[in-house]
Amino acid sequence: MPSLTESFSKNDNKPFGTNIAYRQLGAIYNDNTIWFRKESFTRTWKEINDTSSLYVCIAPALHVNDEEIESMMDYIAAGNELFISAGYIDPLLLTKINCNEMFHASPAREEMYSYMKTTFSNGIAEPGSPYSYYYLPFRNYFFNLDSSNTRVIGYNEDKRPNAIVYFRGKGRLFLHCDPRAFSNYFLLQEKNYKYLQHAFAFTRSYPGRVYWDDYYHKLWYRKKGKNTRKDFSTFGEIMKYPQLAYAFWISILLLLL
């Protein structure tokens, strides 16, 4: 059985890598070389001076701090476009654009491996066409949007917004909350490759440069591993388990003796 780890890495050919998405983008923006960014967005913005570029980030979760958010906002205001697809999107970023996300971390057992659908509502080639696959459902969605500067461009099967665009200055921020829709597995189902085409049809046809994130999709795993080690090492965690607690106190007593 192939690994179902959601790496969303461009180098990963397994079901939930993004090698297909990366190659599709190369075909869509065939006049551009795709540049890789392995640093935080704060550092990225300090090193570039673009006014018409596209930055693409596909990750299990997006964790950012205030400084990174300000860099993102400056990048967009300068005329660039930022496309982010992540299951969990940091509330700090959502608060900045006056938006909320309903994030479903663990689907109910009866929902798993059902035939799920998602769609984009644009007028470019088969508007409203449903794209489906047989796996975990698309249940994340955005709500409480600020209609003065935000538009809905995509929906999940429940007809709830799962893709939006936020306007700031001369640029735009695209947020999408179901990254599995850009996985190898999803895009290889029937005509699902068109889903990515529809998603990026909203972006500028000829960006100055195209950047592919190679930082945030790894950051989630680093944070997850760090938190796991931290939680397990705490005194409180040991005390949750009687056998561990007993062994701990015996060890302390032996040391004292």
Salt bridges, closest charged atoms under 4 A:
GLU6 OE2 - ARG180 NE 2.60
GLU39 OE1 - ARG37 NH2 3.05
GLU47 OE1 - ARG37 NH2 2.50
GLU47 OE2 - ARG43 NE 3.07
GLU70 OE2 - LYS96 NZ 2.89
GLU81 OE2 - ARG172 NH2 2.40
GLU111 OE2 - ARG139 NE 2.99
GLU126 OE2 - LYS194 NZ 2.87
ASP158 OD2 - ARG139 NH1 3.14
ASP214 OD1 - HIS217 NE2 3.68
ASP214 OD2 - LYS218 NZ 3.64
GLU237 OE1 - LYS240 NZ 3.16
